[in-house]
Amino acid sequence: MSAGDRNLSRTDELIALARPTFGDAELAAVAEVLASGWVAGQGPRGADLEAAMAAHCGVGHAVAVSSCTAALHLSLVALGVGPGDEVIVADYTYPATGHAVLYCGATPVFADVRPDTWTLDPEAAAAAIGPRTVGIVAVDTFGQCADYDELGTLARRHGLFLLADAAAGIGARYRGRPAGSLADVTCFSLHARKGITSGEGGVVVTDDAALAAAVRARSCFGVRPARERERSDELEVPVFDVLGWNYKLSELQAAVALVQLGRLPELLAARARVAARYTEALAGGDGPAPPTVGEGRTHAWQSYVVTLPPGVDRGPVARTLRAAGVQCNIGTFASHRQPVYRTDARCPVSADCFARHLAIPMHAGLTDAQVDRVIDALAEAVDAARSRHAPEAVR
Ligand SMILES: *Cc1c(COP(=O)(O)O)cnc(C)c1O
């Protein structure tokens, strides 16, 4: 906080929707990489991050890449997805999920989400399977795991792959198992709004060695990484045998992400405390409804998203909140409503979430006093939006 910030009274202070939690350890890690001279991707810090992510998830392989979107793209390519294929995608998600399917020349087939957890509805996924379906992409919505047991059974029965978009899911658990161990391949994000961050970044994790190798080669133009080639005394001339991209994570980012991964328990606990305080205040009231945590889940609380009561107009609520210095946003997107996908899919639950959800401040640095200010400001904003409509409601 700068000297200027301290002059603001507590009630004037802007409460951010999201903000990363960095400290001296991240700074020291960056300084070390700068001093080492290896700042590009696929160096020693990247290898350390990959080993730590694989260990965290309890799987054999991890590949660090430049974003979760790149992770999704590479995973789908490595799984063999191409033109003519259909991939079932959870509708309520950031459109990176559907975009990655389009990057492969394949067609995303959007399936609706559950009304309680807002994760992919296994029945909707089953109903979307057709002769061209090759796989299913589930999403850990706002940090809550999808129904991986049911989806895994469905995928195996039909010979499909199951990919987890766990961009928001780092640290989440499902029936005692961590996100990253629940599907054939899992993609995490290290973007600034996620539970741990290096600014931008992503990680692919899988138990399938061949899949991991295919992802790794394609993250670096389609050649073996420089780190592996360096081990040889010979002048090795790389061979470009498959088409790849430049999706590498820089060593600066890997070093920051590695520190953040070490702090994951502390960061998760701070978010869980904020969520518990919000939920306690909102539960049982007739105002905004708190999110539901499904049976057997540990939520990672990447975002805290409330559902506004029916008939309460979200725009005025958001304006009142922002005027009170409380940032807010929509939840996420109903993919089938985005013109880029040119689909006539029907996903009414997702459409309702898209219209009524409101994300309120959630990060590991929020104080109890800030959380209480958000709760009060939200209640006032919803009351104001209701009284605006009261005359019509009475008539
Ligand atoms: C944030 C997010 C992405 C995109 O992650 P990037 O690392 O920014 O590419 C994809 N899917 C979901 C569900 C997300 O929340």
The ligand as a Gaussian input file, in Angstrom:
#p B3LYP/6-31G(d) Opt

LIG

0 1
 C       -9.454000     -18.870000     -17.025000
 C      -10.070000     -20.020000     -17.734000
 C       -9.550000     -20.493000     -18.959000
 C       -8.435000     -19.797000     -19.672000
 O       -7.226000     -19.872000     -18.979000
 P       -5.964000     -19.060000     -19.560000
 O       -4.823000     -19.560000     -18.726000
 O       -6.253000     -17.618000     -19.355000
 O       -5.822000     -19.415000     -20.988000
 C      -10.115000     -21.614000     -19.522000
 N      -11.154000     -22.245000     -18.938000
 C      -11.682000     -21.827000     -17.775000
 C      -12.814000     -22.592000     -17.157000
 C      -11.171000     -20.694000     -17.144000
 O      -11.717000     -20.276000     -15.994000

